[in-house]
Amino acid sequence: MQQENNIMRKDSEWSVIDGEPCRVIDFTPLASVKNGKVVAPNLTDPYASITLECKKMPNTIKGYVTHKMDFTHLWTAFRERGISDNEEVIII
């Protein structure tokens, strides 16, 4: 079960795993990409949520993606290209 302190929203919260490779085990977009542009429902919500496994952390972590470029890279990997069973998405 995920604990509240394992949720990252702000840059300061993400700093806990800064520079650490983490495996993305779930990508849930809250926005989309159309004609190469990020389309979000509003200006205040994050673009996506992701669930991560990091060796540095004992439990999985839920993070919110708020940067367009990060979202676009994840969208491309998961939605456009696709991830096969023998592949992993690692972010740093």
N, C-alpha and C positions, 0 to 999 in steps of 0.2 A: 504494500500500500504506500502510495506517495505521500510524503510529508510536506507541509507548507514551506519549510525552509529549503526544499529541493525545487522550488519554482523560481525561475529567473526571468525578470522583466526588464530591469534597468541595466545599463552598462556596468554599474558597480557590482551588481549581483553576478553578472557573467564573468567578472574578473577572477572569481574563484577557480575557474577552469581555463583561464587565459593561457594560451600556448600549449595546452594539453590536447592530444588527439582523442576525439570522442566519436563513438559510433552512433549514427542516427538510426533509431529503431522504429520511429514513427514520424511521419510528416503529414500534418493536417493543415492544408491551406485555408486561409480565411479570405484571401484575395485570389486573383487569377492573373494570367498573362495573356493579352490579346494583341495581335499584331506587334509583338515585341515590347509592349508597354504594360506595366503593372496596373491592374484595375482593382481598386480597393473600395469596399462599401462606404467607407468614411475616412476621415483624416486622423482619427484618434485610436482606432483599433490596430493591433499588430497585423502583419501580413500572413502569419502562420504560427502554429505551435509545433514544436518538435519534442520528441522524447529521446534522451541521450543515455548512453552507457559510457562512463569514463572510469578508467582505472583509479583515478585520484579520489573518486567518490564511492561510498559503499552502496548507494542506492541509485536507481534511475533518476534522471533529472528532467523536468519539463521546462522548456525555454520558449520564449516568445520572440519571433523574428520581427524586428522593427526596421531593418535596413533593406532598401529595395534591392541592392545588388546581392546581398545574402539570400533574400527570398528568390530572386531570379535564378541563382545558381541551384538552389534546392529544387525549384520548380522544373528546371531543365533536367536535372538528374532523375527526379521521381516521376514527373508527369510526361515530359516529352521523350526522353530517352528510355526510361524504365530501368528498374533494378531487377536482375535475375536472382534466382535462389542462391547462387554461388557468389554473389557480389555484396559488398558493403559500401555504405557511404560514410566516410570519415570526415569530420570537420575539425579544425583547429582554431 
